[in-house]
């Protein structure tokens, strides 16, 4: 793939990006087949070249369970506060219905509000 794509892409973005092609969906299918894109879920893709980035798991977690924030051990590791290698990504969300487990990469946890934030 010659052009640079963002790390996380939606089907709407890809359709717009390849709007000059006769069949934009066929172009996306070709990129998937060639391994340049990886489908995370319906309508959400990751640029395969960006998977080498150590922060990519957190970005994927935020895209899957938005609005959310990366939390727990993964955030500690990214900021260099713990020496251990962390393979699971915790996403905290205010949405109670988002308590799902992503396949092999982490969990999403409901984080109830604790009151007003300090100023």
ChimeraX attribute file (.defattr): number of C-alpha atoms within 10 A of each C-alpha:
attribute: neighborCount
match mode: 1-to-1
recipient: residues
	/A:1	10
	/A:2	4
	/A:3	4
	/A:4	8
	/A:5	17
	/A:6	10
	/A:7	17
	/A:8	20
	/A:9	19
	/A:10	15
	/A:11	14
	/A:12	10
	/A:13	14
	/A:14	18
	/A:15	16
	/A:16	11
	/A:17	12
	/A:18	15
	/A:19	13
	/A:20	9
	/A:21	12
	/A:22	9
	/A:23	11
	/A:24	16
	/A:25	15
	/A:26	12
	/A:27	16
	/A:28	18
	/A:29	12
	/A:30	13
	/A:31	15
	/A:32	17
	/A:33	11
	/A:34	11
	/A:35	14
	/A:36	16
	/A:37	24
	/A:38	19
	/A:39	16
	/A:40	14
	/A:41	10
	/A:42	8
	/A:43	12
	/A:44	19
	/A:45	21
	/A:46	23
	/A:47	19
	/A:48	16
	/A:49	16
	/A:50	16
	/A:51	14
	/A:52	9
	/A:53	9
	/A:54	10
	/A:55	13
	/A:56	15
	/A:57	20
	/A:58	22
	/A:59	16
	/A:60	21
	/A:61	22
	/A:62	20
	/A:63	18
	/A:64	17
	/A:65	21
	/A:66	15
	/A:67	13
	/A:68	21
	/A:69	19
	/A:70	21
	/A:71	16
	/A:72	13
	/A:73	17
	/A:74	24
	/A:75	19
	/A:76	15
	/A:77	15
	/A:78	15
	/A:79	8
	/A:80	10
	/A:81	11
	/A:82	13
	/A:83	9
	/A:84	11
	/A:85	10
	/A:86	14
	/A:87	13
	/A:88	16
	/A:89	25
	/A:90	25
	/A:91	30
	/A:92	24
	/A:93	23
	/A:94	16
	/A:95	16
	/A:96	12
	/A:97	10
	/A:98	19
	/A:99	17
	/A:100	14
	/A:101	14
	/A:102	16
	/A:103	7
	/A:104	9
	/A:105	15
	/A:106	18
	/A:107	18
	/A:108	26
	/A:109	21
	/A:110	16
	/A:111	14
	/A:112	11
	/A:113	9
	/A:114	6
	/A:115	6
	/A:116	6
	/A:117	6
	/A:118	4
	/A:119	3
